[in-house]
Amino acid sequence: MMKRIFCILLVVIMIFLALPAQSFAGLVDWEARNRYLKAQEEAAKTTSQDPKMSKDLPHWMQVEPTVKTDEEKKFDVNKDGIFQPAETKVYLRTVSQEVQDGSGLNVAGRNVQNSEVLKEYDANKDGIVSKLESEKMKKDSL
C-alpha cells in the first residue's frame, strides 16, 4: 500500500514539474527582440536609412505576412489570417526542426509551396528549404 502511494505521489510530482517547462516552450524573448530592434534602428540612423525597412531583419518581421497554407493555419492562433511575429517564430522553429530531423519530409528538405515566410529562406530559389538554409530560419526564430 505504501509503495503504491509513493508511486502515485512520484507521478504527480513529475507531472507538476513538467507542466511549467511546457508552458515556457513557445514564448518569445521580447527583451532580446527589443534590444535587437533598437540596435537595428540606431544602426539605420547612422547610415540614414529607414529603420523600419532594415536589410538585416527578415521581411516577415517588417511586414506581417498573410496565412495561405493549411499548415500555416495551424499556427495562426488568433485565426485572423495574419502571421504575427510570435506565431511566425513558432512556425519557423517547427519547420526548422522538421528539416533538421528529416521528420515527414523528403531527403532534400522542406517544400516551400506558396508560403511567403518559407520562400524568404529559400536562398537558391529551388522551391525547397534545405538543412543549410534552415539554419538562418532557426536563428531568426529565436
C-alpha positions in Angstrom: 0.0 0.0 0.0 2.8 2.4 0.9 4.7 1.6 -2.2 1.6 2.3 -4.3 1.0 5.7 -2.6 4.7 6.5 -3.2 4.5 5.7 -6.9 1.3 7.8 -7.3 2.9 10.7 -5.4 6.0 10.4 -7.6 3.9 10.5 -10.8 2.0 13.6 -9.6 5.2 15.4 -8.7 6.7 14.6 -12.2 3.5 16.0 -13.9 3.7 19.2 -11.8 7.3 19.7 -12.7 6.7 19.0 -16.4 3.8 21.5 -16.8 5.8 24.7 -16.2 8.5 23.5 -18.6 5.9 23.1 -21.3 4.3 26.4 -20.7 7.6 28.3 -21.5 8.3 26.4 -24.7 6.7 28.8 -27.2 7.3 32.1 -25.5 9.2 34.9 -27.3 12.2 36.6 -25.6 10.8 40.1 -26.0 13.7 41.8 -24.3 16.2 40.2 -26.7 14.0 41.2 -29.7 13.6 44.8 -28.4 17.4 45.1 -27.9 17.9 43.7 -31.5 15.4 46.1 -33.0 16.8 49.1 -31.1 20.3 48.3 -32.3 19.0 48.0 -35.8 17.3 51.4 -35.5 20.4 53.0 -34.2 22.5 51.5 -37.0 19.9 52.7 -39.5 20.1 56.2 -38.1 23.8 56.4 -38.6 23.5 55.2 -42.2 20.4 57.4 -42.8 18.2 54.5 -43.9 14.6 53.9 -43.0 14.8 52.0 -39.7 11.5 50.1 -40.5 12.9 48.6 -43.7 16.2 47.2 -42.4 18.1 44.8 -44.7 19.2 42.7 -41.7 15.7 41.9 -40.5 13.7 39.3 -42.3 10.7 40.6 -44.3 8.2 38.9 -42.0 9.4 41.0 -39.1 8.8 44.2 -41.0 5.5 43.3 -42.7 3.2 40.7 -41.2 2.6 38.0 -43.9 -0.8 36.5 -44.6 -1.6 32.9 -43.8 -2.0 30.9 -47.0 -1.4 27.2 -46.5 -3.3 24.8 -44.3 -0.2 24.2 -42.3 0.2 27.9 -41.6 -3.4 28.0 -40.4 -2.5 25.6 -37.6 0.0 28.2 -36.2 -2.4 31.2 -36.7 -3.5 31.1 -33.1 -6.0 34.0 -33.2 -7.3 32.9 -36.6 -7.1 36.4 -38.1 -5.4 35.3 -41.3 -2.2 37.2 -40.5 1.0 35.8 -39.1 2.1 37.9 -36.1 5.8 37.7 -35.3 5.2 35.4 -32.3 3.2 33.0 -34.5 5.7 33.1 -37.2 8.6 32.3 -34.8 6.8 29.2 -33.5 6.1 28.1 -37.1 9.7 28.7 -38.2 11.0 26.8 -35.2 8.8 23.8 -36.0 9.7 23.9 -39.7 13.4 24.2 -38.9 13.3 21.3 -36.5 11.4 19.2 -39.1 14.0 20.0 -41.7 16.9 19.2 -39.4 15.3 15.9 -38.2 14.0 15.0 -41.6 10.7 14.0 -40.0 7.9 13.6 -42.5 9.9 15.2 -45.3 11.8 14.1 -48.4 15.6 13.8 -48.2 16.2 17.3 -49.8 14.4 19.4 -47.2 11.0 21.2 -47.0 8.8 22.2 -49.9 8.3 26.0 -49.9 4.9 25.7 -51.7 3.1 29.1 -51.6 4.3 30.2 -48.1 5.6 33.8 -48.1 7.6 33.1 -45.0 9.4 30.0 -46.2 10.2 31.5 -49.6 12.3 34.1 -47.8 14.6 31.3 -46.6 14.9 29.5 -49.9 18.3 31.1 -50.8 18.8 29.3 -54.1 15.2 29.6 -55.2 14.8 25.9 -55.9 11.5 25.6 -54.0 12.9 23.6 -51.1 14.3 24.7 -47.8 17.4 22.6 -47.2 19.2 21.9 -43.9 21.7 24.6 -44.6 19.0 27.2 -45.4 17.1 26.2 -42.3 20.0 27.4 -40.1 19.1 31.0 -40.9 15.5 30.2 -40.2 16.4 28.8 -36.8 18.5 31.8 -36.0 15.7 34.2 -36.9 13.1 32.3 -34.9 14.9 32.7 -31.6 
